[in-house]
Amino acid sequence: MEKAIEMINNAENEIYVRLFPKAYQRLDEYLTQADKRGVKIRYIAMGKIPERFDVQVIHPGHETLIKTIGGRSFDIITDKQEALVGIFEIGNEDQAPINWTRNQWFIIANRDSLRHDFYHCFLEKTLDHNQPLTDKEKQIYKTIKADN
């Protein structure tokens, strides 16, 4: 978590995050401080957490994802410059394969993966559940769409 905290503390413009609640609890204080500094937080919650950020959604199917993917995913992309991604595998959390990089192609691909999770949330709500997007969700959609 030290590298995640360092990245969050050093972010100047944006942070894309996809975290399960356990990791969120450890990083909430730092993400909130970054938000107060004016850093744009783009948050995909992999479970129920307090709604703290302007651009925040709960990933659909979060209840079964740990079993589906074999653990808790962990994704942080800061300022389009650094990525810290991986998974806390079930039963092997202490040996978690978490990777840090400044490789631009890796960062672009992972950041786009997170952006597409926002779309996934909206598509599931509208197509699978036949529910309209709220005004806030429409604003989030516009923000993510314009966020190249």
N, C-alpha and C positions, 0 to 999 in steps of 0.2 A: 504493500500500500504506500510505501514511502515514495516510489516513483510517481504514482498516481497523484499524491498530494503535491509533489514538486511541480508536476505538469499543470495541475489546476491552479496552483499559486502563481505560476509564471504566465498563465494565459492572459492575453491582452484583448483578443477580439471575440473568439467563439470557442465553445466546448460542446462537442457532440458526445453524448453519454448514453450507454445502454447497460443498465445494472439491475441485478436482483436486489431485493430489499436489504439483505445482509451487508452487501458492499455499500449500498446507499447509506446505511446507518453510519458506517465508518467515514464516509466522504461528505456527508450532508453539510457539515460545518464549513468545509472548504469550498464547496459548490455555492453555498449561500454567500460567502464572502466574495467569491468571484462575481456573482450576480450583482452584488452591491457595488463592485468596482466598475460595473458597466459591461462586463463580459456577457455575450449572448449565450445562454444555456439552451441547448436542444436536447431534451431528456426523453428517452424511451424507458419507462419503468417496466420491469419484468415482474411486477406484482404491485400490490396496493401500497402506496406511500403518500404522504401529504402532498397536496398540490402547491408547489412553491414557485414554479417558474412559468413564464408566459408561454413557452413552447414546450409542452409536456403532455405525453400520452401514456396510457397503459397498454402494453402489448397484448393483443388478443391471444387467448389460449395460454396465458402465463402460468396457469395452474398446472399444466401438464408438461411444460417445456423442459423442466429439469430432467424428467424421466426420458423425454424424447431425445434431448441432445446429450444426455449422460452427465449433466452437471449444470453449473451456473455460469453462463457467459459473462464476460467482463470486457467492456469496450469503452475507451476514452480516446477521442481525437481532439487535439488542441491546435487552434490557429492554422489548420491545414499544414502543420509542420511536424507533429509528433503523433504517434499512435501507440497505445498500450492495449493489447487485445489478447484474449485467450479464454480459457475455461477452467473453472474449479471443478474437476472431475469428481463424481460421487466416489467416496471412499479413498480418494487420493488428493485431497485438497492441499495438503502440505507440499506436494510435488507438482502443483498446477503449472501447466504449460502456458505461461503468460509471456507475450513477446512485446518488446519495445522496439520502435524503429523510427527513423526519419526518412526512410525510403519513400519517395513521393508517389510511386505507383501503388504501393501497398496502402499508403494513407488515403489516396483518392478512392481506391476500391472499397476500403472499409468505411470511409465517410459516406460514400454513396449507398453502401449496404444499410447504414443507419438511416439515411434519408428515406430509403425505400421502406423501412419499417414504419415510418409515419404513414406512407401511402397504404401499406398493408392494413394498418389500423382503420383508416377511413374506408377502404374498399370492403373490409369485413363488415363494418357497421352498415354501410349503405346497401351492399349486394347480398350479404348473407343474412342480415337481420332486418333488412328493409326499413332502416331508421334514417332519418335525415341528419345531416351534420348540424351541430349547433353553430351559432355565430362564431364562437371561439374556435371551434374545430375548422371552420372555413378560413378563419384568419391564419391559423397554424398552417393549413394547407398552402395558402398563398405565400406565407413566409418561407416554407420549405421549398416550394417550387421555384421561388426566386433566388434561393440560397445556393448559388453555383460555386 
